[in-house]
Amino acid sequence: MRIVVSLLAFLSLCGAAAHAQDTPKVDIFAGYSYVRANPGPTSGDSFSLNGGSASVSYRVKDWISGVADFGGYHNGDIRGTGVDGTLSTYLFGPRISYRSYRHFTPFAEALFGVAHAGVGVAGGASGSQNAFAMAIGGGVDYRINTRFSVRPLQVDYLMTRFSEGTPNNQTQNNLRASTGIVIHF
């Protein structure tokens, strides 16, 4: 009898461990990103940047994850001026997910970090600077199977604080939209 009870207890523990392994702990996202940059009142009109973004999230609990998000965006001719611009973002923070649906997982996130902007002009002049950056937004993942999901849309308010040639940093209110694939581990 003790052997049977011990065997059942052992099999139950193995089943719980196997079930825990079915729930992925790490998600890796890669995809296309679009940024509508709004440089602020001293720099003129808004313009578009195209590029890509990638993120890694580690699930701490079923509903909360820690996220590291990296993006690179480019425009070779900003507003027809011949100015070549790039923007890179390095953001980190929490993500809250609602996992009660079978195929859909909506999420919200608040990420903080650094943005790096670089500009170049055809004549050879160039410059770059780093600034505080913050992204607040969310999206939805559509699960295809246990290892893959599609992220049809993720939208973030992307705030940066570049100086724009003034002694004080200015706030730029930008919009970022992304789409791509998610791999679960």
Phi, psi and omega in degrees: 000317179297322180295317180296314179297317178297318179295317178296319178296316179297315179295325177295317178296319178295322178295320178294320179293320178294321178295320179296328179285338178290333179273113183295142179261334184237133174241134177241124180249141172214137180182187179277143176226144177238133176239128171262102185276132177240090189295340179113177188292335182273348185249352177105205187285166177288161177209167184256147173230137177244149180178214182218162176218156178217148177214154174235129177236139178245121184281116177277312174232176181298333186251350182228140180225155169263135187236139168242119188238130181230135181221149175224129187225150187213148169217120185280346182208081186294117178052032177072020183265353184084004179275129178262122183235144175230153176221130175237140179234144178227101190235147182218147177164190183270152173231132177251127183240147176250105188256033182271352178264153183290312185251335184257137175229096175284151181213159174227149183213157174225111186242145182225146179173223188232145171242145177236124179245139176227141178228151176216146179245151184305330181285354177112346178290142179209166178195162178205160176202158177250152180205163174296144177221151180213138176232127176233126181179207181186184181188196180214141174250137175250114184284124176272312175208193185292340183252341186229143172224160173249135174256094183294330181201134170226128181235131180228143164279120183247108179260134173234162183230060178281157185282332180056034177080009178251162180295330180256150176291143178252151178269128173251124180259105185247163176241133178236131176233136184226155174211149181171204183243155178235132176249130182258133176237000000 
